[in-house]
Amino acid sequence: MNPEISFFGLYAPSLLVCAPIAYILASLVRRMLGALGIYRYLWHQSLAALAIFVCLLGALLHILSEASF
């Protein structure tokens, strides 16, 4: 696993690159869940939103670590 990603010679940690992508995906998923009315069945919406973000961030980091650049 390469913990750094190179952008034209500038190295950035993979977490720094994946976190904004995971945030955008999580906000899309939250909007979808809100539109479908699934948030009515959840006990704590903020914890669900955090769990969605952490799961997406973990999935992105896993996919990035498996890819060979």
PDB file of N, CA, C and O in Angstrom:
ATOM      1  N   MET A   1       0.836  -1.177   0.000  1.00  0.00           N
ATOM      2  CA  MET A   1       0.000   0.000   0.000  1.00  0.00           C
ATOM      3  C   MET A   1       0.881   1.240   0.000  1.00  0.00           C
ATOM      4  O   MET A   1       1.833   1.344   0.773  1.00  0.00           O
ATOM      5  N   ASN A   2       0.554   2.161  -0.862  1.00  0.00           N
ATOM      6  CA  ASN A   2       1.269   3.421  -0.913  1.00  0.00           C
ATOM      7  C   ASN A   2       0.452   4.464  -0.142  1.00  0.00           C
ATOM      8  O   ASN A   2      -0.632   4.840  -0.588  1.00  0.00           O
ATOM      9  N   PRO A   3       0.952   4.936   1.004  1.00  0.00           N
ATOM     10  CA  PRO A   3       0.159   5.872   1.797  1.00  0.00           C
ATOM     11  C   PRO A   3       0.144   7.287   1.241  1.00  0.00           C
ATOM     12  O   PRO A   3      -0.542   8.152   1.784  1.00  0.00           O
ATOM     13  N   GLU A   4       0.876   7.538   0.185  1.00  0.00           N
ATOM     14  CA  GLU A   4       0.932   8.876  -0.391  1.00  0.00           C
ATOM     15  C   GLU A   4       0.558   8.823  -1.865  1.00  0.00           C
ATOM     16  O   GLU A   4       0.821   7.838  -2.555  1.00  0.00           O
ATOM     17  N   ILE A   5      -0.059   9.899  -2.329  1.00  0.00           N
ATOM     18  CA  ILE A   5      -0.444  10.031  -3.725  1.00  0.00           C
ATOM     19  C   ILE A   5       0.310  11.223  -4.294  1.00  0.00           C
ATOM     20  O   ILE A   5       0.368  12.282  -3.669  1.00  0.00           O
ATOM     21  N   SER A   6       0.877  11.055  -5.456  1.00  0.00           N
ATOM     22  CA  SER A   6       1.669  12.114  -6.063  1.00  0.00           C
ATOM     23  C   SER A   6       0.838  12.879  -7.084  1.00  0.00           C
ATOM     24  O   SER A   6       0.284  12.290  -8.012  1.00  0.00           O
ATOM     25  N   PHE A   7       0.756  14.199  -6.906  1.00  0.00           N
ATOM     26  CA  PHE A   7       0.129  15.094  -7.869  1.00  0.00           C
ATOM     27  C   PHE A   7       1.203  16.016  -8.424  1.00  0.00           C
ATOM     28  O   PHE A   7       1.555  17.019  -7.802  1.00  0.00           O
ATOM     29  N   PHE A   8       1.717  15.674  -9.584  1.00  0.00           N
ATOM     30  CA  PHE A   8       2.755  16.471 -10.244  1.00  0.00           C
ATOM     31  C   PHE A   8       3.948  16.740  -9.316  1.00  0.00           C
ATOM     32  O   PHE A   8       4.461  17.857  -9.251  1.00  0.00           O
ATOM     33  N   GLY A   9       4.369  15.710  -8.613  1.00  0.00           N
ATOM     34  CA  GLY A   9       5.517  15.826  -7.736  1.00  0.00           C
ATOM     35  C   GLY A   9       5.197  16.264  -6.318  1.00  0.00           C
ATOM     36  O   GLY A   9       6.082  16.265  -5.462  1.00  0.00           O
ATOM     37  N   LEU A  10       3.953  16.636  -6.050  1.00  0.00           N
ATOM     38  CA  LEU A  10       3.538  17.029  -4.705  1.00  0.00           C
ATOM     39  C   LEU A  10       2.854  15.832  -4.058  1.00  0.00           C
ATOM     40  O   LEU A  10       1.831  15.356  -4.549  1.00  0.00           O
ATOM     41  N   TYR A  11       3.414  15.352  -2.963  1.00  0.00           N
ATOM     42  CA  TYR A  11       2.882  14.174  -2.302  1.00  0.00           C
ATOM     43  C   TYR A  11       1.845  14.575  -1.260  1.00  0.00           C
ATOM     44  O   TYR A  11       2.077  15.468  -0.445  1.00  0.00           O
ATOM     45  N   ALA A  12       0.696  13.901  -1.298  1.00  0.00           N
ATOM     46  CA  ALA A  12      -0.382  14.139  -0.349  1.00  0.00           C
ATOM     47  C   ALA A  12      -0.777  12.803   0.274  1.00  0.00           C
ATOM     48  O   ALA A  12      -0.783  11.781  -0.411  1.00  0.00           O
ATOM     49  N   PRO A  13      -1.106  12.800   1.563  1.00  0.00           N
ATOM     50  CA  PRO A  13      -1.550  11.550   2.190  1.00  0.00           C
ATOM     51  C   PRO A  13      -2.850  11.064   1.544  1.00  0.00           C
ATOM     52  O   PRO A  13      -3.691  11.868   1.141  1.00  0.00           O
ATOM     53  N   SER A  14      -3.000   9.763   1.454  1.00  0.00           N
ATOM     54  CA  SER A  14      -4.187   9.215   0.807  1.00  0.00           C
ATOM     55  C   SER A  14      -5.460   9.557   1.588  1.00  0.00           C
ATOM     56  O   SER A  14      -6.528   9.694   0.992  1.00  0.00           O
ATOM     57  N   LEU A  15      -5.360   9.695   2.897  1.00  0.00           N
ATOM     58  CA  LEU A  15      -6.527  10.080   3.696  1.00  0.00           C
ATOM     59  C   LEU A  15      -6.990  11.483   3.339  1.00  0.00           C
ATOM     60  O   LEU A  15      -8.192  11.748   3.299  1.00  0.00           O
ATOM     61  N   LEU A  16      -6.054  12.380   3.081  1.00  0.00           N
ATOM     62  CA  LEU A  16      -6.384  13.753   2.711  1.00  0.00           C
ATOM     63  C   LEU A  16      -7.069  13.813   1.349  1.00  0.00           C
ATOM     64  O   LEU A  16      -7.886  14.702   1.107  1.00  0.00           O
ATOM     65  N   VAL A  17      -6.753  12.901   0.482  1.00  0.00           N
ATOM     66  CA  VAL A  17      -7.356  12.871  -0.845  1.00  0.00           C
ATOM     67  C   VAL A  17      -8.730  12.203  -0.804  1.00  0.00           C
ATOM     68  O   VAL A  17      -9.657  12.646  -1.481  1.00  0.00           O
ATOM     69  N   CYS A  18      -8.862  11.147  -0.017  1.00  0.00           N
ATOM     70  CA  CYS A  18     -10.105  10.376   0.003  1.00  0.00           C
ATOM     71  C   CYS A  18     -11.193  11.006   0.873  1.00  0.00           C
ATOM     72  O   CYS A  18     -12.375  10.774   0.620  1.00  0.00           O
ATOM     73  N   ALA A  19     -10.834  11.788   1.882  1.00  0.00           N
ATOM     74  CA  ALA A  19     -11.826  12.355   2.791  1.00  0.00           C
ATOM     75  C   ALA A  19     -12.821  13.283   2.087  1.00  0.00           C
ATOM     76  O   ALA A  19     -14.021  13.145   2.326  1.00  0.00           O
ATOM     77  N   PRO A  20     -12.391  14.220   1.234  1.00  0.00           N
ATOM     78  CA  PRO A  20     -13.399  15.053   0.551  1.00  0.00           C
ATOM     79  C   PRO A  20     -14.296  14.253  -0.408  1.00  0.00           C
ATOM     80  O   PRO A  20     -15.479  14.557  -0.559  1.00  0.00           O
ATOM     81  N   ILE A  21     -13.726  13.242  -1.046  1.00  0.00           N
ATOM     82  CA  ILE A  21     -14.529  12.404  -1.935  1.00  0.00           C
ATOM     83  C   ILE A  21     -15.577  11.640  -1.131  1.00  0.00           C
ATOM     84  O   ILE A  21     -16.733  11.542  -1.544  1.00  0.00           O
ATOM     85  N   ALA A  22     -15.173  11.101   0.017  1.00  0.00           N
ATOM     86  CA  ALA A  22     -16.108  10.381   0.874  1.00  0.00           C
ATOM     87  C   ALA A  22     -17.176  11.318   1.421  1.00  0.00           C
ATOM     88  O   ALA A  22     -18.328  10.913   1.577  1.00  0.00           O
ATOM     89  N   TYR A  23     -16.814  12.565   1.716  1.00  0.00           N
ATOM     90  CA  TYR A  23     -17.793  13.529   2.213  1.00  0.00           C
ATOM     91  C   TYR A  23     -18.849  13.832   1.152  1.00  0.00           C
ATOM     92  O   TYR A  23     -20.039  13.903   1.462  1.00  0.00           O
ATOM     93  N   ILE A  24     -18.424  14.009  -0.083  1.00  0.00           N
ATOM     94  CA  ILE A  24     -19.370  14.286  -1.161  1.00  0.00           C
ATOM     95  C   ILE A  24     -20.292  13.091  -1.386  1.00  0.00           C
ATOM     96  O   ILE A  24     -21.501  13.255  -1.550  1.00  0.00           O
ATOM     97  N   LEU A  25     -19.721  11.896  -1.393  1.00  0.00           N
ATOM     98  CA  LEU A  25     -20.545  10.696  -1.563  1.00  0.00           C
ATOM     99  C   LEU A  25     -21.508  10.511  -0.390  1.00  0.00           C
ATOM    100  O   LEU A  25     -22.659  10.122  -0.585  1.00  0.00           O
ATOM    101  N   ALA A  26     -21.040  10.788   0.825  1.00  0.00           N
ATOM    102  CA  ALA A  26     -21.899  10.645   1.999  1.00  0.00           C
ATOM    103  C   ALA A  26     -23.042  11.652   1.972  1.00  0.00           C
ATOM    104  O   ALA A  26     -24.160  11.331   2.374  1.00  0.00           O
ATOM    105  N   SER A  27     -22.773  12.861   1.506  1.00  0.00           N
ATOM    106  CA  SER A  27     -23.849  13.843   1.435  1.00  0.00           C
ATOM    107  C   SER A  27     -24.888  13.427   0.400  1.00  0.00           C
ATOM    108  O   SER A  27     -26.081  13.656   0.598  1.00  0.00           O
ATOM    109  N   LEU A  28     -24.455  12.820  -0.697  1.00  0.00           N
ATOM    110  CA  LEU A  28     -25.408  12.309  -1.689  1.00  0.00           C
ATOM    111  C   LEU A  28     -26.249  11.167  -1.119  1.00  0.00           C
ATOM    112  O   LEU A  28     -27.455  11.099  -1.358  1.00  0.00           O
ATOM    113  N   VAL A  29     -25.617  10.283  -0.374  1.00  0.00           N
ATOM    114  CA  VAL A  29     -26.338   9.168   0.236  1.00  0.00           C
ATOM    115  C   VAL A  29     -27.315   9.685   1.291  1.00  0.00           C
ATOM    116  O   VAL A  29     -28.435   9.184   1.389  1.00  0.00           O
ATOM    117  N   ARG A  30     -26.905  10.688   2.086  1.00  0.00           N
ATOM    118  CA  ARG A  30     -27.806  11.260   3.091  1.00  0.00           C
ATOM    119  C   ARG A  30     -29.025  11.902   2.440  1.00  0.00           C
ATOM    120  O   ARG A  30     -30.143  11.758   2.935  1.00  0.00           O
ATOM    121  N   ARG A  31     -28.815  12.606   1.338  1.00  0.00           N
ATOM    122  CA  ARG A  31     -29.954  13.206   0.627  1.00  0.00           C
ATOM    123  C   ARG A  31     -30.895  12.130   0.095  1.00  0.00           C
ATOM    124  O   ARG A  31     -32.115  12.277   0.159  1.00  0.00           O
ATOM    125  N   MET A  32     -30.328  11.063  -0.424  1.00  0.00           N
ATOM    126  CA  MET A  32     -31.144   9.982  -0.945  1.00  0.00           C
ATOM    127  C   MET A  32     -31.956   9.326   0.176  1.00  0.00           C
ATOM    128  O   MET A  32     -33.144   9.052   0.009  1.00  0.00           O
ATOM    129  N   LEU A  33     -31.307   9.077   1.319  1.00  0.00           N
ATOM    130  CA  LEU A  33     -32.015   8.473   2.447  1.00  0.00           C
ATOM    131  C   LEU A  33     -33.096   9.401   2.988  1.00  0.00           C
ATOM    132  O   LEU A  33     -34.161   8.941   3.401  1.00  0.00           O
ATOM    133  N   GLY A  34     -32.829  10.696   2.986  1.00  0.00           N
ATOM    134  CA  GLY A  34     -33.827  11.655   3.433  1.00  0.00           C
ATOM    135  C   GLY A  34     -35.014  11.718   2.488  1.00  0.00           C
ATOM    136  O   GLY A  34     -36.159  11.823   2.928  1.00  0.00           O
ATOM    137  N   ALA A  35     -34.745  11.653   1.192  1.00  0.00           N
ATOM    138  CA  ALA A  35     -35.822  11.694   0.210  1.00  0.00           C
ATOM    139  C   ALA A  35     -36.675  10.432   0.264  1.00  0.00           C
ATOM    140  O   ALA A  35     -37.883  10.486   0.031  1.00  0.00           O
ATOM    141  N   LEU A  36     -36.057   9.311   0.565  1.00  0.00           N
ATOM    142  CA  LEU A  36     -36.800   8.057   0.667  1.00  0.00           C
ATOM    143  C   LEU A  36     -37.524   7.900   1.999  1.00  0.00           C
ATOM    144  O   LEU A  36     -38.360   7.009   2.152  1.00  0.00           O
ATOM    145  N   GLY A  37     -37.208   8.758   2.961  1.00  0.00           N
ATOM    146  CA  GLY A  37     -37.866   8.703   4.265  1.00  0.00           C
ATOM    147  C   GLY A  37     -37.293   7.668   5.208  1.00  0.00           C
ATOM    148  O   GLY A  37     -37.951   7.280   6.173  1.00  0.00           O
ATOM    149  N   ILE A  38     -36.099   7.220   4.952  1.00  0.00           N
ATOM    150  CA  ILE A  38     -35.484   6.190   5.802  1.00  0.00           C
ATOM    151  C   ILE A  38     -35.017   6.777   7.131  1.00  0.00           C
ATOM    152  O   ILE A  38     -34.924   6.060   8.127  1.00  0.00           O
ATOM    153  N   TYR A  39     -34.726   8.070   7.152  1.00  0.00           N
ATOM    154  CA  TYR A  39     -34.272   8.696   8.394  1.00  0.00           C
ATOM    155  C   TYR A  39     -35.344   8.665   9.480  1.00  0.00           C
ATOM    156  O   TYR A  39     -35.019   8.849  10.653  1.00  0.00           O
ATOM    157  N   ARG A  40     -36.592   8.443   9.134  1.00  0.00           N
ATOM    158  CA  ARG A  40     -37.643   8.340  10.157  1.00  0.00           C
ATOM    159  C   ARG A  40     -37.444   7.120  11.042  1.00  0.00           C
ATOM    160  O   ARG A  40     -37.865   7.113  12.199  1.00  0.00           O
ATOM    161  N   TYR A  41     -36.813   6.101  10.512  1.00  0.00           N
ATOM    162  CA  TYR A  41     -36.645   4.849  11.246  1.00  0.00           C
ATOM    163  C   TYR A  41     -35.330   4.773  12.016  1.00  0.00           C
ATOM    164  O   TYR A  41     -35.073   3.779  12.695  1.00  0.00           O
ATOM    165  N   LEU A  42     -34.512   5.782  11.923  1.00  0.00           N
ATOM    166  CA  LEU A  42     -33.218   5.781  12.600  1.00  0.00           C
ATOM    167  C   LEU A  42     -33.326   6.491  13.935  1.00  0.00           C
ATOM    168  O   LEU A  42     -34.046   7.480  14.067  1.00  0.00           O
ATOM    169  N   TRP A  43     -32.608   5.981  14.922  1.00  0.00           N
ATOM    170  CA  TRP A  43     -32.661   6.557  16.253  1.00  0.00           C
ATOM    171  C   TRP A  43     -31.923   7.892  16.302  1.00  0.00           C
ATOM    172  O   TRP A  43     -32.419   8.859  16.881  1.00  0.00           O
ATOM    173  N   HIS A  44     -30.761   7.943  15.705  1.00  0.00           N
ATOM    174  CA  HIS A  44     -29.933   9.152  15.780  1.00  0.00           C
ATOM    175  C   HIS A  44     -29.366   9.431  14.393  1.00  0.00           C
ATOM    176  O   HIS A  44     -28.497   8.703  13.913  1.00  0.00           O
ATOM    177  N   GLN A  45     -29.856  10.479  13.758  1.00  0.00           N
ATOM    178  CA  GLN A  45     -29.471  10.768  12.386  1.00  0.00           C
ATOM    179  C   GLN A  45     -28.006  11.159  12.259  1.00  0.00           C
ATOM    180  O   GLN A  45     -27.355  10.822  11.270  1.00  0.00           O
ATOM    181  N   SER A  46     -27.489  11.864  13.248  1.00  0.00           N
ATOM    182  CA  SER A  46     -26.087  12.291  13.170  1.00  0.00           C
ATOM    183  C   SER A  46     -25.133  11.100  13.242  1.00  0.00           C
ATOM    184  O   SER A  46     -24.124  11.067  12.537  1.00  0.00           O
ATOM    185  N   LEU A  47     -25.447  10.135  14.082  1.00  0.00           N
ATOM    186  CA  LEU A  47     -24.605   8.942  14.157  1.00  0.00           C
ATOM    187  C   LEU A  47     -24.688   8.128  12.871  1.00  0.00           C
ATOM    188  O   LEU A  47     -23.693   7.548  12.437  1.00  0.00           O
ATOM    189  N   ALA A  48     -25.856   8.083  12.271  1.00  0.00           N
ATOM    190  CA  ALA A  48     -25.998   7.381  10.994  1.00  0.00           C
ATOM    191  C   ALA A  48     -25.187   8.082   9.910  1.00  0.00           C
ATOM    192  O   ALA A  48     -24.552   7.421   9.087  1.00  0.00           O
ATOM    193  N   ALA A  49     -25.203   9.410   9.901  1.00  0.00           N
ATOM    194  CA  ALA A  49     -24.427  10.160   8.911  1.00  0.00           C
ATOM    195  C   ALA A  49     -22.935   9.933   9.110  1.00  0.00           C
ATOM    196  O   ALA A  49     -22.194   9.785   8.137  1.00  0.00           O
ATOM    197  N   LEU A  50     -22.490   9.905  10.357  1.00  0.00           N
ATOM    198  CA  LEU A  50     -21.079   9.639  10.642  1.00  0.00           C
ATOM    199  C   LEU A  50     -20.694   8.225  10.216  1.00  0.00           C
ATOM    200  O   LEU A  50     -19.620   8.010   9.653  1.00  0.00           O
ATOM    201  N   ALA A  51     -21.569   7.268  10.486  1.00  0.00           N
ATOM    202  CA  ALA A  51     -21.289   5.881  10.101  1.00  0.00           C
ATOM    203  C   ALA A  51     -21.202   5.738   8.582  1.00  0.00           C
ATOM    204  O   ALA A  51     -20.358   5.000   8.072  1.00  0.00           O
ATOM    205  N   ILE A  52     -22.066   6.437   7.869  1.00  0.00           N
ATOM    206  CA  ILE A  52     -22.027   6.396   6.399  1.00  0.00           C
ATOM    207  C   ILE A  52     -20.707   6.968   5.903  1.00  0.00           C
ATOM    208  O   ILE A  52     -20.073   6.396   5.017  1.00  0.00           O
ATOM    209  N   PHE A  53     -20.292   8.097   6.474  1.00  0.00           N
ATOM    210  CA  PHE A  53     -19.031   8.713   6.062  1.00  0.00           C
ATOM    211  C   PHE A  53     -17.842   7.795   6.343  1.00  0.00           C
ATOM    212  O   PHE A  53     -16.972   7.629   5.489  1.00  0.00           O
ATOM    213  N   VAL A  54     -17.800   7.203   7.527  1.00  0.00           N
ATOM    214  CA  VAL A  54     -16.673   6.340   7.891  1.00  0.00           C
ATOM    215  C   VAL A  54     -16.640   5.100   7.003  1.00  0.00           C
ATOM    216  O   VAL A  54     -15.565   4.669   6.587  1.00  0.00           O
ATOM    217  N   CYS A  55     -17.799   4.523   6.708  1.00  0.00           N
ATOM    218  CA  CYS A  55     -17.831   3.342   5.830  1.00  0.00           C
ATOM    219  C   CYS A  55     -17.367   3.682   4.424  1.00  0.00           C
ATOM    220  O   CYS A  55     -16.609   2.926   3.815  1.00  0.00           O
ATOM    221  N   LEU A  56     -17.820   4.818   3.906  1.00  0.00           N
ATOM    222  CA  LEU A  56     -17.386   5.214   2.565  1.00  0.00           C
ATOM    223  C   LEU A  56     -15.898   5.549   2.530  1.00  0.00           C
ATOM    224  O   LEU A  56     -15.210   5.208   1.568  1.00  0.00           O
ATOM    225  N   LEU A  57     -15.398   6.212   3.567  1.00  0.00           N
ATOM    226  CA  LEU A  57     -13.975   6.531   3.630  1.00  0.00           C
ATOM    227  C   LEU A  57     -13.136   5.262   3.702  1.00  0.00           C
ATOM    228  O   LEU A  57     -12.113   5.154   3.025  1.00  0.00           O
ATOM    229  N   GLY A  58     -13.558   4.309   4.511  1.00  0.00           N
ATOM    230  CA  GLY A  58     -12.846   3.033   4.587  1.00  0.00           C
ATOM    231  C   GLY A  58     -12.862   2.276   3.271  1.00  0.00           C
ATOM    232  O   GLY A  58     -11.863   1.671   2.884  1.00  0.00           O
ATOM    233  N   ALA A  59     -14.002   2.310   2.583  1.00  0.00           N
ATOM    234  CA  ALA A  59     -14.100   1.630   1.295  1.00  0.00           C
ATOM    235  C   ALA A  59     -13.195   2.290   0.256  1.00  0.00           C
ATOM    236  O   ALA A  59     -12.526   1.603  -0.515  1.00  0.00           O
ATOM    237  N   LEU A  60     -13.176   3.620   0.238  1.00  0.00           N
ATOM    238  CA  LEU A  60     -12.308   4.320  -0.702  1.00  0.00           C
ATOM    239  C   LEU A  60     -10.834   4.046  -0.425  1.00  0.00           C
ATOM    240  O   LEU A  60     -10.056   3.835  -1.356  1.00  0.00           O
ATOM    241  N   LEU A  61     -10.450   4.048   0.833  1.00  0.00           N
ATOM    242  CA  LEU A  61      -9.053   3.764   1.174  1.00  0.00           C
ATOM    243  C   LEU A  61      -8.679   2.334   0.825  1.00  0.00           C
ATOM    244  O   LEU A  61      -7.559   2.069   0.388  1.00  0.00           O
ATOM    245  N   HIS A  62      -9.608   1.419   1.015  1.00  0.00           N
ATOM    246  CA  HIS A  62      -9.343   0.027   0.663  1.00  0.00           C
ATOM    247  C   HIS A  62      -9.186  -0.126  -0.854  1.00  0.00           C
ATOM    248  O   HIS A  62      -8.276  -0.811  -1.321  1.00  0.00           O
ATOM    249  N   ILE A  63     -10.069   0.509  -1.610  1.00  0.00           N
ATOM    250  CA  ILE A  63      -9.974   0.445  -3.070  1.00  0.00           C
ATOM    251  C   ILE A  63      -8.667   1.080  -3.537  1.00  0.00           C
ATOM    252  O   ILE A  63      -8.011   0.568  -4.444  1.00  0.00           O
ATOM    253  N   LEU A  64      -8.295   2.189  -2.918  1.00  0.00           N
ATOM    254  CA  LEU A  64      -7.058   2.866  -3.300  1.00  0.00           C
ATOM    255  C   LEU A  64      -5.833   2.024  -2.963  1.00  0.00           C
ATOM    256  O   LEU A  64      -4.852   2.025  -3.706  1.00  0.00           O
ATOM    257  N   SER A  65      -5.891   1.304  -1.840  1.00  0.00           N
ATOM    258  CA  SER A  65      -4.733   0.494  -1.464  1.00  0.00           C
ATOM    259  C   SER A  65      -4.590  -0.740  -2.365  1.00  0.00           C
ATOM    260  O   SER A  65      -3.485  -1.250  -2.552  1.00  0.00           O
ATOM    261  N   GLU A  66      -5.707  -1.214  -2.918  1.00  0.00           N
ATOM    262  CA  GLU A  66      -5.650  -2.379  -3.798  1.00  0.00           C
ATOM    263  C   GLU A  66      -5.213  -2.000  -5.208  1.00  0.00           C
ATOM    264  O   GLU A  66      -4.661  -2.830  -5.930  1.00  0.00           O
ATOM    265  N   ALA A  67      -5.453  -0.764  -5.601  1.00  0.00           N
ATOM    266  CA  ALA A  67      -5.086  -0.335  -6.946  1.00  0.00           C
ATOM    267  C   ALA A  67      -3.577  -0.096  -7.008  1.00  0.00           C
ATOM    268  O   ALA A  67      -2.971   0.403  -6.060  1.00  0.00           O
ATOM    269  N   SER A  68      -3.005  -0.454  -8.112  1.00  0.00           N
ATOM    270  CA  SER A  68      -1.560  -0.222  -8.287  1.00  0.00           C
ATOM    271  C   SER A  68      -1.367   0.909  -9.288  1.00  0.00           C
ATOM    272  O   SER A  68      -1.810   0.824 -10.433  1.00  0.00           O
ATOM    273  N   PHE A  69      -0.710   1.950  -8.848  1.00  0.00           N
ATOM    274  CA  PHE A  69      -0.472   3.111  -9.710  1.00  0.00           C
ATOM    275  C   PHE A  69       0.950   3.127 -10.177  1.00  0.00           C
ATOM    276  O   PHE A  69       1.347   4.029 -10.916  1.00  0.00           O
TER     277      PHE A  69
END
